[in-house]
Structures are given as C-alpha cells and as structure tokens.
C-alpha cells in the first residue's frame, strides 16, 4: 500500500509537490481552502490527482502519512496544529523536493536582493554550460522542476517562510544577501525569530559546503560571529579590503586559493552598490561550483535582470525613466538612491509600512530636485520632505505622473519610480504599478518623438 501524502494549498508550491508525489508513486490528495486557479486545477485533473477546494476535509487530511504545506500557511493554522497533535510529519514543498533531488543546490535567501542574485547565478551557470534549473520563489517550484526531469544543479531562491519548513535541506552553496526587519507578523513580532529563520539556510550544510554572506550587514556579522557554522565561510564586503572578496571603490576583487581576478561594475549590466553585493555573491558561488573566470565575465555582460528592479524603461528628451517598483521598503530605496549621481525626480508613495524616512533624508536632500507622490494618502511623505525637497507634486494616475515627471526634469536627469511603499491602494501589486509606469513612459515617448519628428 502506497504512502498517503496530503498537500495543503494548491498554488505553485502545492501543485508542484502534488506532481512530484504522483511521479514517485504516492497516494496523493490536495486540499485548498480557497479557490484553485484554473491552470493548477487543469494540471491536477490531467494527472488524475484527487483534490478539493473551498474547504479542508479534516478526516481526509488527518489520514495522511505525510502532510506537505504551502509556505504561505503558518504552523499556527488550526489544520497544521491538528496534524502535529496526531504526530503526522508536516514539511514544506522545498523540503519534499530536496528529499527527491539527485543534483546539487545553490540556495539564495535574504530580505532584499535575493531575486537578482538568484537570476544572475542561474544565468552565469547557464553561460558556463552547466545542466542547471531555476526554482523556488522565482519561476517554478523545486518539486515541479524535479518532477519534470533531473538536473546537475538547482539554483533556488528561498524565502524565510520556505526555510521554516525545512529539516534536512542541505545546499552545497548558500548565499545570504542581508537581513532587515520584514514579515515580523509571521514571527510573533520578534526579530530574533526572523533571523533564526534565515539561518535555517546553513543548519544542515556540510563541511565541504560554502556559505557566502554580506559581511557589512550588522545583523549577519553579529550572528555569524556568535553561531557555530559548519560550511566554509566566504564573506563579501563593500568596505573591508582585507576581505578576500571585496569592492575597492573601483573594482570587485576575488581572491581564491587557485587564482585571483577583478571585475569592474562597468563590465556588468547591473547598477548600484547593492548590485555589487549581489554580483560578488553570485560570482563567488558560480566559481565554487566550477565555472571558469572567462565564462563568468562573459555572462556578466549579457545578464538581463527581472523587471521592476532599477529597470531603465525609456529615455525622453535626454531624461531616463527608471522602474524600481519592487522597492516597497526603505532599504530598497537606499540602494536605488545610491545608484545614481544625476539629479533625480523621485516618485514615491502608496501604503506606508511604518517607514523611517530619516534613513534616506540626506540622500534625498542631496539628489532629489522633485518628489512626486503617487498614492491615496501622501501626507506623511509631504510633511517629512516638505523642507527637504524644493518641489513636491502629487497624483493618483500614472499617465499624469510621467507627464509631471518630464515637466520637472531637464536633460541628463533621471526619473526614478522607487516607491518605498506597498502598491495596494492604487494597484493590484508592485508588478501592476511597474507595468503601468513602463507603458505610460513608452506611450509618452512615442507621442513626444512623433511630434518632434
């Protein structure tokens, strides 16, 4: 009789886990209290996987030998507490995927920068000719990737929620980009709980593995110094020239046992100090995976980042428009402001997350000539920056926004959408905000260049 596996949640993680469980010959049942998206429902039906939606049938779920839950479902949920009370093992899709994986893993986590670092690592591995898959928080779930065919390497972006559900997960190479307060509602509003979640990354790593981390991050440095960490530690730094991987103000320097080399940021496609961190971490990981320096340098020149991350979307009358809609917190805006020396027209606003704008006050005073507030309630922004920025405007429409921006800008200026806030007051999500901004810029560009032609 085959082992009974129940999957709670039928999004990308849950459906991927169901597909892998079916491939491995388990008796699979999927339960989702909400509505299952049509694309996932079609997959489950096509593979003959039993499922329910709009409810949780307690009797069926608690008859499981193993429960796999989606990372968005916290342990304190009633159904999970009931399962643990019955001593049913509960894991996340990431852990389930890892238990059936035959290749090696590069795992990337952090509060900010993990998507860019993951995509760059994957691109560099591809350029170097590795048989590699991209999985996790970006793209498809790890379980789905394993279900559809074996790879030698898996590059995985991992959230703290996913790490919470791991037990045996053991990457060959782990990257931790930074740690700043985030999702604290999930962690009883205790920063130490969130930090412990991130350090789940290295819990099971072996002596032969590599832990790459940003050494200038005060939280990470404190935790690394006090914890017993088994894998080889590889710090990267923007400040410390004694660090074997560091930025010296001009070039990124890499000193390994076998060889040393350096790369200027101008030889890459990424801007900004935060992307120096991401690049150094990715290069270190790929080099330790066995890539040659020549292929790494070639890959850095051809990388295209995910949208909404300092994405240059158009130039109108010599003014560059940049979509950084993913910047939904102050830490991200710090990086964005640090990426430009030109005068800025800064677009900010949305649903404030309790932002402390003092963190960016000096940069804003030095670089921003106009602040345009995009949101339903802009009072906090206007009040804080009223004496900091020469000109403040506001709007709730993106088309008006880009016209306002161009009116305030001169040739050589940069219009920077880096909101520091969530998007849900006016948009579906940060992608919707960024897409609308991009479309409005391209529409205005066509209009302006058509008139001038």
Kinemage of the C-alpha trace (Angstrom):
@kinemage 1
@onewidth
@group {chain A} dominant
@subgroup {mainchain}
@vectorlist {calphas} color= white
{ca unk a 1} P 0.000 0.000 0.000
{ca unk a 2} L 1.481 3.352 -1.075
{ca unk a 3} L 2.222 6.133 1.380
{ca unk a 4} L -0.588 8.706 1.715
{ca unk a 5} L 0.515 12.265 1.084
{ca unk a 6} L -1.818 15.227 1.605
{ca unk a 7} L -0.871 18.604 0.204
{ca unk a 8} L -2.398 21.675 1.851
{ca unk a 9} L -2.539 24.610 -0.547
{ca unk a 10} L -2.705 24.320 -4.335
{ca unk a 11} L -0.669 27.234 -5.631
{ca unk a 12} L 2.646 26.771 -7.460
{ca unk a 13} L 4.287 25.049 -4.462
{ca unk a 14} L 1.376 22.750 -3.684
{ca unk a 15} L 0.742 21.767 -7.290
{ca unk a 16} L 4.452 21.159 -7.857
{ca unk a 17} L 4.568 18.928 -4.775
{ca unk a 18} L 1.496 17.037 -5.996
{ca unk a 19} L 3.087 16.415 -9.405
{ca unk a 20} L 6.299 15.129 -7.815
{ca unk a 21} L 4.407 12.934 -5.338
{ca unk a 22} L 2.429 11.423 -8.222
{ca unk a 23} L 5.617 10.750 -10.235
{ca unk a 24} L 7.083 8.984 -7.182
{ca unk a 25} L 4.024 6.718 -6.911
{ca unk a 26} L 2.456 8.102 -3.726
{ca unk a 27} L -1.269 8.225 -2.980
{ca unk a 28} L -1.873 11.997 -3.323
{ca unk a 29} L -4.696 14.270 -2.162
{ca unk a 30} L -4.692 18.076 -2.466
{ca unk a 31} L -6.781 20.362 -0.240
{ca unk a 32} L -7.165 24.134 -0.653
{ca unk a 33} L -9.486 26.225 1.477
{ca unk a 34} L -9.663 28.858 -1.253
{ca unk a 35} L -10.298 28.642 -4.985
{ca unk a 36} L -7.699 26.777 -7.029
{ca unk a 37} L -6.524 28.631 -10.145
{ca unk a 38} L -7.724 27.044 -13.368
{ca unk a 39} L -4.192 26.329 -14.632
{ca unk a 40} L -3.388 24.312 -11.499
{ca unk a 41} L -6.755 22.593 -11.450
{ca unk a 42} L -6.229 21.505 -15.072
{ca unk a 43} L -2.836 20.018 -14.176
{ca unk a 44} L -4.218 18.081 -11.223
{ca unk a 45} L -7.092 16.699 -13.309
{ca unk a 46} L -4.777 15.791 -16.185
{ca unk a 47} L -2.555 13.751 -13.834
{ca unk a 48} L -5.517 12.148 -12.069
{ca unk a 49} L -4.727 13.735 -8.714
{ca unk a 50} L -7.673 13.992 -6.306
{ca unk a 51} L -8.313 17.463 -4.869
{ca unk a 52} L -10.811 19.669 -3.071
{ca unk a 53} L -11.249 23.436 -2.955
{ca unk a 54} L -13.208 25.820 -0.761
{ca unk a 55} L -12.815 23.569 2.281
{ca unk a 56} L -10.476 21.359 4.302
{ca unk a 57} L -11.832 17.861 4.949
{ca unk a 58} L -10.268 17.183 8.334
{ca unk a 59} L -10.807 13.428 8.191
{ca unk a 60} L -9.030 13.072 4.833
{ca unk a 61} L -6.181 15.373 5.788
{ca unk a 62} L -5.507 13.711 9.132
{ca unk a 63} L -5.424 10.276 7.450
{ca unk a 64} L -2.099 11.281 5.840
{ca unk a 65} L 1.269 9.682 6.485
{ca unk a 66} L 2.912 12.955 5.438
{ca unk a 67} L 1.497 16.477 5.004
{ca unk a 68} L 3.154 18.955 2.675
{ca unk a 69} L 2.014 22.525 3.213
{ca unk a 70} L 2.473 25.610 1.079
{ca unk a 71} L 4.956 28.096 2.617
{ca unk a 72} L 2.250 30.753 2.976
{ca unk a 73} L 0.413 28.601 5.532
{ca unk a 74} L 1.835 29.234 9.041
{ca unk a 75} L 2.320 26.484 11.615
{ca unk a 76} L -0.216 28.145 13.911
{ca unk a 77} L -3.035 27.351 11.438
{ca unk a 78} L -5.589 25.027 13.049
{ca unk a 79} L -5.256 22.262 10.445
{ca unk a 80} L -1.453 22.137 10.939
{ca unk a 81} L -1.751 22.142 14.738
{ca unk a 82} L -4.217 19.225 14.484
{ca unk a 83} L -1.820 17.279 12.263
{ca unk a 84} L 1.120 17.785 14.624
{ca unk a 85} L -1.038 16.773 17.578
{ca unk a 86} L -1.546 13.442 15.781
{ca unk a 87} L 2.232 13.157 15.187
{ca unk a 88} L 1.835 13.444 11.407
{ca unk a 89} L 5.015 14.784 9.857
{ca unk a 90} L 4.471 18.230 8.275
{ca unk a 91} L 7.014 19.686 5.846
{ca unk a 92} L 7.078 22.316 3.101
{ca unk a 93} L 7.358 21.714 -0.621
{ca unk a 94} L 11.022 22.774 -0.596
{ca unk a 95} L 11.921 20.032 1.881
{ca unk a 96} L 9.861 17.461 -0.044
{ca unk a 97} L 11.582 18.397 -3.288
{ca unk a 98} L 15.019 18.197 -1.705
{ca unk a 99} L 14.339 14.678 -0.419
{ca unk a 100} L 13.873 13.535 -4.025
{ca unk a 101} L 16.677 15.559 -5.595
{ca unk a 102} L 19.774 13.968 -7.120
{ca unk a 103} L 21.727 17.080 -8.159
{ca unk a 104} L 23.435 19.844 -6.175
{ca unk a 105} L 21.921 23.063 -4.836
{ca unk a 106} L 22.867 26.726 -4.727
{ca unk a 107} L 20.341 28.351 -2.374
{ca unk a 108} L 19.867 32.112 -2.042
{ca unk a 109} L 17.978 33.958 0.683
{ca unk a 110} L 17.914 37.428 2.245
{ca unk a 111} L 15.450 40.240 2.837
{ca unk a 112} L 16.474 42.141 -0.300
{ca unk a 113} L 18.459 41.238 -3.395
{ca unk a 114} L 17.721 37.512 -3.487
{ca unk a 115} L 15.836 37.522 -6.800
{ca unk a 116} L 18.544 39.432 -8.673
{ca unk a 117} L 21.262 37.254 -7.112
{ca unk a 118} L 19.353 34.077 -7.974
{ca unk a 119} L 18.708 35.091 -11.589
{ca unk a 120} L 22.318 36.203 -12.052
{ca unk a 121} L 23.674 32.977 -10.521
{ca unk a 122} L 21.436 30.915 -12.790
{ca unk a 123} L 22.481 32.922 -15.851
{ca unk a 124} L 26.178 32.537 -15.045
{ca unk a 125} L 25.734 28.784 -14.536
{ca unk a 126} L 23.967 28.529 -17.901
{ca unk a 127} L 26.680 30.571 -19.615
{ca unk a 128} L 29.291 28.238 -18.128
{ca unk a 129} L 27.493 25.260 -19.678
{ca unk a 130} L 26.072 23.602 -16.551
{ca unk a 131} L 22.926 21.464 -16.706
{ca unk a 132} L 21.073 23.780 -14.313
{ca unk a 133} L 17.474 24.523 -13.275
{ca unk a 134} L 15.995 27.689 -11.778
{ca unk a 135} L 13.463 27.137 -8.998
{ca unk a 136} L 11.860 28.388 -5.805
{ca unk a 137} L 10.485 31.847 -5.149
{ca unk a 138} L 11.327 32.883 -8.678
{ca unk a 139} L 9.841 30.819 -11.510
{ca unk a 140} L 8.619 27.293 -10.818
{ca unk a 141} L 8.677 25.311 -7.586
{ca unk a 142} L 11.593 22.989 -6.851
{ca unk a 143} L 9.263 19.973 -6.687
{ca unk a 144} L 7.915 20.712 -10.167
{ca unk a 145} L 11.446 21.009 -11.572
{ca unk a 146} L 12.411 17.651 -10.091
{ca unk a 147} L 9.197 16.039 -11.343
{ca unk a 148} L 9.915 17.091 -14.925
{ca unk a 149} L 13.488 15.816 -15.175
{ca unk a 150} L 16.867 15.650 -13.421
{ca unk a 151} L 19.474 18.430 -13.425
{ca unk a 152} L 23.040 18.513 -12.149
{ca unk a 153} L 22.477 21.827 -10.343
{ca unk a 154} L 19.476 23.684 -8.954
{ca unk a 155} L 19.654 27.426 -8.263
{ca unk a 156} L 16.875 28.191 -5.771
{ca unk a 157} L 15.548 31.459 -4.369
{ca unk a 158} L 14.211 30.770 -0.888
{ca unk a 159} L 12.022 32.888 1.383
{ca unk a 160} L 12.093 32.703 5.170
{ca unk a 161} L 8.653 31.030 5.014
{ca unk a 162} L 10.105 28.234 2.879
{ca unk a 163} L 13.107 27.816 5.176
{ca unk a 164} L 10.767 27.431 8.151
{ca unk a 165} L 9.515 24.135 6.728
{ca unk a 166} L 12.943 22.554 6.161
{ca unk a 167} L 14.569 19.766 8.173
{ca unk a 168} L 17.171 18.021 6.017
{ca unk a 169} L 17.581 20.699 3.320
{ca unk a 170} L 21.321 20.945 2.645
{ca unk a 171} L 22.629 23.143 -0.177
{ca unk a 172} L 26.194 22.766 -1.398
{ca unk a 173} L 26.390 26.553 -1.606
{ca unk a 174} L 24.270 29.003 0.403
{ca unk a 175} L 24.035 32.771 -0.088
{ca unk a 176} L 22.640 35.240 2.470
{ca unk a 177} L 22.348 38.749 0.973
{ca unk a 178} L 21.162 40.760 4.003
{ca unk a 179} L 18.731 40.752 6.933
{ca unk a 180} L 16.420 43.665 7.749
{ca unk a 181} L 13.039 43.569 9.546
{ca unk a 182} L 10.329 42.026 7.344
{ca unk a 183} L 7.264 39.769 7.749
{ca unk a 184} L 7.540 40.167 11.524
{ca unk a 185} L 3.818 39.447 11.922
{ca unk a 186} L 4.665 35.845 10.961
{ca unk a 187} L 7.398 35.726 13.626
{ca unk a 188} L 5.487 36.982 16.700
{ca unk a 189} L 6.996 40.428 16.050
{ca unk a 190} L 10.357 39.149 17.281
{ca unk a 191} L 13.360 39.950 15.111
{ca unk a 192} L 15.314 37.007 16.539
{ca unk a 193} L 12.688 34.600 15.187
{ca unk a 194} L 13.050 36.064 11.702
{ca unk a 195} L 16.855 35.896 11.948
{ca unk a 196} L 16.718 32.255 13.064
{ca unk a 197} L 14.527 31.509 10.067
{ca unk a 198} L 17.116 32.928 7.664
{ca unk a 199} L 19.919 30.957 9.321
{ca unk a 200} L 17.999 27.731 8.675
{ca unk a 201} L 19.884 28.011 5.366
{ca unk a 202} L 23.115 26.766 6.949
{ca unk a 203} L 21.713 24.476 9.639
{ca unk a 204} L 22.327 21.219 7.751
{ca unk a 205} L 25.175 22.335 5.477
{ca unk a 206} L 28.285 20.131 5.453
{ca unk a 207} L 31.979 20.920 5.915
{ca unk a 208} L 32.586 20.774 2.190
{ca unk a 209} L 29.927 23.411 1.510
{ca unk a 210} L 30.276 27.181 1.147
{ca unk a 211} L 28.336 29.884 2.994
{ca unk a 212} L 28.567 33.212 1.154
{ca unk a 213} L 27.289 36.245 3.057
{ca unk a 214} L 27.360 40.045 3.069
{ca unk a 215} L 29.815 40.844 5.842
{ca unk a 216} L 28.931 44.562 6.138
{ca unk a 217} L 25.401 43.727 7.266
{ca unk a 218} L 25.482 44.333 11.039
{ca unk a 219} L 22.872 41.663 11.813
{ca unk a 220} L 24.602 38.995 9.727
{ca unk a 221} L 28.054 39.831 11.125
{ca unk a 222} L 26.788 39.576 14.710
{ca unk a 223} L 25.049 36.259 14.049
{ca unk a 224} L 27.978 34.716 12.152
{ca unk a 225} L 30.362 35.642 14.972
{ca unk a 226} L 28.204 34.034 17.655
{ca unk a 227} L 26.978 30.928 15.787
{ca unk a 228} L 28.740 27.656 15.074
{ca unk a 229} L 28.690 27.427 11.267
{ca unk a 230} L 29.967 24.246 9.623
{ca unk a 231} L 30.484 25.161 5.931
{ca unk a 232} L 33.399 27.272 4.700
{ca unk a 233} L 32.539 30.923 5.291
{ca unk a 234} L 33.014 33.307 2.359
{ca unk a 235} L 32.287 36.933 3.327
{ca unk a 236} L 31.857 39.641 0.692
{ca unk a 237} L 32.334 43.314 1.520
{ca unk a 238} L 31.942 46.786 0.039
{ca unk a 239} L 34.274 48.278 2.685
{ca unk a 240} L 36.781 45.793 4.083
{ca unk a 241} L 39.752 45.389 1.760
{ca unk a 242} L 41.092 42.579 3.966
{ca unk a 243} L 38.086 40.530 2.851
{ca unk a 244} L 39.098 38.123 0.081
{ca unk a 245} L 36.048 39.225 -1.901
{ca unk a 246} L 35.612 42.984 -1.764
{ca unk a 247} L 34.970 46.167 -3.727
{ca unk a 248} L 37.891 48.613 -3.590
{ca unk a 249} L 35.961 51.624 -4.863
{ca unk a 250} L 36.743 50.798 -8.471
{ca unk a 251} L 36.699 47.051 -8.990
{ca unk a 252} L 35.267 43.883 -7.432
{ca unk a 253} L 38.201 41.757 -6.274
{ca unk a 254} L 38.092 37.977 -5.885
{ca unk a 255} L 40.881 36.057 -4.167
{ca unk a 256} L 40.520 32.289 -4.161
{ca unk a 257} L 43.107 29.621 -3.342
{ca unk a 258} L 43.633 28.760 -7.009
{ca unk a 259} L 43.517 32.223 -8.593
{ca unk a 260} L 42.650 35.881 -8.172
{ca unk a 261} L 40.809 38.211 -10.531
{ca unk a 262} L 38.927 41.508 -10.567
{ca unk a 263} L 35.870 42.872 -12.395
{ca unk a 264} L 34.665 46.467 -12.753
{ca unk a 265} L 30.936 47.112 -12.347
{ca unk a 266} L 31.039 48.753 -15.788
{ca unk a 267} L 31.831 45.276 -17.180
{ca unk a 268} L 28.415 44.090 -15.904
{ca unk a 269} L 24.835 45.070 -16.768
{ca unk a 270} L 23.850 45.963 -13.178
{ca unk a 271} L 23.977 49.366 -11.465
{ca unk a 272} L 24.204 50.442 -7.856
{ca unk a 273} L 26.086 49.410 -4.708
{ca unk a 274} L 23.515 46.743 -3.786
{ca unk a 275} L 24.192 45.040 -7.111
{ca unk a 276} L 27.901 44.942 -6.285
{ca unk a 277} L 26.907 42.776 -3.316
{ca unk a 278} L 24.635 40.618 -5.463
{ca unk a 279} L 27.270 40.259 -8.187
{ca unk a 280} L 30.122 39.360 -5.835
{ca unk a 281} L 27.958 36.733 -4.119
{ca unk a 282} L 26.805 35.207 -7.412
{ca unk a 283} L 30.305 35.165 -8.913
{ca unk a 284} L 31.723 33.506 -5.783
{ca unk a 285} L 29.015 30.830 -5.876
{ca unk a 286} L 29.432 30.028 -9.545
{ca unk a 287} L 33.225 29.958 -9.275
{ca unk a 288} L 32.972 27.496 -6.367
{ca unk a 289} L 30.580 25.407 -8.456
{ca unk a 290} L 33.374 25.033 -11.021
{ca unk a 291} L 32.838 27.780 -13.603
{ca unk a 292} L 35.826 29.339 -15.370
{ca unk a 293} L 36.576 33.046 -14.931
{ca unk a 294} L 36.279 33.688 -18.680
{ca unk a 295} L 32.734 32.325 -18.837
{ca unk a 296} L 31.751 34.269 -15.688
{ca unk a 297} L 32.958 37.536 -17.218
{ca unk a 298} L 31.123 36.769 -20.451
{ca unk a 299} L 27.901 36.022 -18.572
{ca unk a 300} L 28.065 39.264 -16.589
{ca unk a 301} L 27.933 41.220 -19.857
{ca unk a 302} L 24.769 39.500 -21.118
{ca unk a 303} L 22.634 39.297 -17.979
{ca unk a 304} L 19.141 40.832 -18.099
{ca unk a 305} L 17.591 41.385 -14.669
{ca unk a 306} L 13.961 40.755 -13.733
{ca unk a 307} L 11.634 43.709 -14.370
{ca unk a 308} L 10.768 46.349 -11.750
{ca unk a 309} L 14.293 46.387 -10.293
{ca unk a 310} L 16.082 49.568 -11.414
{ca unk a 311} L 14.747 48.784 -14.894
{ca unk a 312} L 15.510 51.508 -17.445
{ca unk a 313} L 12.262 51.756 -19.430
{ca unk a 314} L 12.926 54.666 -21.768
{ca unk a 315} L 14.698 57.968 -22.460
{ca unk a 316} L 12.643 61.022 -23.432
{ca unk a 317} L 14.380 64.323 -24.311
{ca unk a 318} L 17.535 63.048 -22.612
{ca unk a 319} L 15.677 62.123 -19.411
{ca unk a 320} L 15.953 58.468 -18.298
{ca unk a 321} L 12.874 56.841 -16.742
{ca unk a 322} L 13.656 54.030 -14.271
{ca unk a 323} L 11.130 51.481 -12.941
{ca unk a 324} L 12.083 50.314 -9.448
{ca unk a 325} L 8.533 49.420 -8.409
{ca unk a 326} L 9.843 46.403 -6.454
{ca unk a 327} L 11.293 48.877 -3.930
{ca unk a 328} L 8.480 48.575 -1.397
{ca unk a 329} L 10.584 49.377 1.683
{ca unk a 330} L 13.129 51.985 2.757
{ca unk a 331} L 16.126 49.646 2.483
{ca unk a 332} L 15.443 49.163 -1.219
{ca unk a 333} L 15.172 52.926 -1.764
{ca unk a 334} L 18.549 53.402 -0.051
{ca unk a 335} L 20.068 51.204 -2.758
{ca unk a 336} L 18.154 52.952 -5.528
{ca unk a 337} L 19.193 56.458 -4.489
{ca unk a 338} L 22.777 55.253 -4.173
{ca unk a 339} L 22.744 54.016 -7.756
{ca unk a 340} L 22.591 57.467 -9.370
{ca unk a 341} L 24.709 60.625 -9.302
{ca unk a 342} L 22.388 62.569 -11.642
{ca unk a 343} L 19.618 64.875 -10.338
{ca unk a 344} L 16.500 62.827 -9.568
{ca unk a 345} L 12.778 63.224 -9.922
{ca unk a 346} L 11.743 60.711 -7.272
{ca unk a 347} L 8.337 59.022 -7.369
{ca unk a 348} L 7.240 57.558 -4.036
{ca unk a 349} L 4.112 56.649 -2.125
{ca unk a 350} L 1.463 54.004 -1.612
{ca unk a 351} L 0.714 52.151 1.601
{ca unk a 352} L 3.361 53.114 4.143
{ca unk a 353} L 4.881 50.224 6.151
{ca unk a 354} L 5.904 52.380 9.098
{ca unk a 355} L 8.828 53.856 7.152
{ca unk a 356} L 11.551 55.840 8.888
{ca unk a 357} L 12.417 58.410 6.229
{ca unk a 358} L 15.323 59.739 8.287
{ca unk a 359} L 17.347 56.867 6.810
{ca unk a 360} L 17.223 58.478 3.342
{ca unk a 361} L 16.851 62.152 4.288
{ca unk a 362} L 20.456 63.112 3.475
{ca unk a 363} L 20.456 61.323 0.097
{ca unk a 364} L 17.111 62.845 -0.841
{ca unk a 365} L 18.299 66.327 0.132
{ca unk a 366} L 21.437 65.897 -1.965
{ca unk a 367} L 19.988 64.226 -5.072
{ca unk a 368} L 16.224 64.807 -5.410
{ca unk a 369} L 15.015 68.017 -7.044
{ca unk a 370} L 11.334 66.981 -7.258
{ca unk a 371} L 9.282 64.469 -5.262
{ca unk a 372} L 6.100 63.218 -6.917
{ca unk a 373} L 3.776 61.384 -4.537
{ca unk a 374} L 1.788 58.527 -6.090
{ca unk a 375} L -0.784 57.306 -3.603
{ca unk a 376} L -4.130 57.909 -1.956
{ca unk a 377} L -2.640 59.308 1.258
{ca unk a 378} L 0.566 61.310 0.762
{ca unk a 379} L 0.526 63.370 3.966
{ca unk a 380} L 3.443 61.583 5.666
{ca unk a 381} L 5.698 61.999 2.620
{ca unk a 382} L 4.715 65.627 2.090
{ca unk a 383} L 5.168 66.506 5.744
{ca unk a 384} L 8.571 64.829 6.096
{ca unk a 385} L 10.110 66.046 2.822
{ca unk a 386} L 8.405 69.459 2.699
{ca unk a 387} L 11.577 71.216 3.894
{ca unk a 388} L 13.942 68.744 2.198
{ca unk a 389} L 12.890 68.843 -1.463
{ca unk a 390} L 12.400 72.033 -3.480
{ca unk a 391} L 9.295 70.810 -5.293
{ca unk a 392} L 6.603 68.309 -4.274
{ca unk a 393} L 3.738 67.222 -6.530
{ca unk a 394} L 1.122 64.505 -6.202
{ca unk a 395} L -1.161 62.439 -8.409
{ca unk a 396} L -3.131 59.200 -8.433
{ca unk a 397} L -2.808 58.409 -12.135
{ca unk a 398} L 0.276 57.048 -13.874
{ca unk a 399} L -0.286 58.899 -17.150
{ca unk a 400} L -0.329 62.229 -15.340
{ca unk a 401} L 2.665 61.073 -13.311
{ca unk a 402} L 5.009 60.618 -16.282
{ca unk a 403} L 3.963 63.969 -17.779
{ca unk a 404} L 4.598 65.700 -14.451
{ca unk a 405} L 7.990 63.997 -14.284
{ca unk a 406} L 9.059 65.154 -17.731
{ca unk a 407} L 7.914 68.718 -16.971
{ca unk a 408} L 10.090 68.786 -13.839
{ca unk a 409} L 13.139 67.208 -15.483
{ca unk a 410} L 15.982 68.556 -17.581
{ca unk a 411} L 18.203 66.677 -19.997
{ca unk a 412} L 20.507 64.365 -18.016
{ca unk a 413} L 18.089 63.949 -15.102
{ca unk a 414} L 16.666 60.583 -14.002
{ca unk a 415} L 13.006 59.934 -13.181
{ca unk a 416} L 13.071 57.208 -10.515
{ca unk a 417} L 9.975 55.238 -9.530
{ca unk a 418} L 11.160 53.783 -6.205
{ca unk a 419} L 8.054 53.997 -4.023
{ca unk a 420} L 9.217 52.830 -0.548
{ca unk a 421} L 5.612 51.685 -0.047
{ca unk a 422} L 3.251 48.850 -0.915
{ca unk a 423} L 1.112 49.315 -4.014
{ca unk a 424} L -2.308 48.047 -2.986
{ca unk a 425} L -4.015 51.439 -2.616
{ca unk a 426} L -3.990 52.074 -6.382
{ca unk a 427} L -2.662 48.873 -7.978
{ca unk a 428} L -3.034 45.082 -7.872
{ca unk a 429} L 0.608 44.671 -6.838
{ca unk a 430} L 4.056 46.141 -7.457
{ca unk a 431} L 4.186 44.440 -10.883
{ca unk a 432} L 0.976 46.185 -11.953
{ca unk a 433} L 2.379 49.527 -10.753
{ca unk a 434} L 5.632 48.964 -12.650
{ca unk a 435} L 3.898 47.742 -15.810
{ca unk a 436} L 1.575 50.764 -15.890
{ca unk a 437} L 4.567 53.070 -15.413
{ca unk a 438} L 6.511 51.389 -18.232
{ca unk a 439} L 3.540 51.558 -20.611
{ca unk a 440} L 2.883 55.234 -19.810
{ca unk a 441} L 6.546 56.136 -20.406
{ca unk a 442} L 6.622 54.335 -23.761
{ca unk a 443} L 3.329 55.971 -24.766
{ca unk a 444} L 4.655 59.443 -23.893
{ca unk a 445} L 7.942 58.712 -25.653
{ca unk a 446} L 6.067 57.792 -28.832
{ca unk a 447} L 3.944 60.936 -28.571
{ca unk a 448} L 6.911 63.254 -27.932
{ca unk a 449} L 9.171 61.743 -30.577
{ca unk a 450} L 6.314 61.715 -33.087
{ca unk a 451} L 5.764 65.434 -32.553
{ca unk a 452} L 9.460 66.163 -32.865
{ca unk a 453} L 9.953 64.039 -35.955
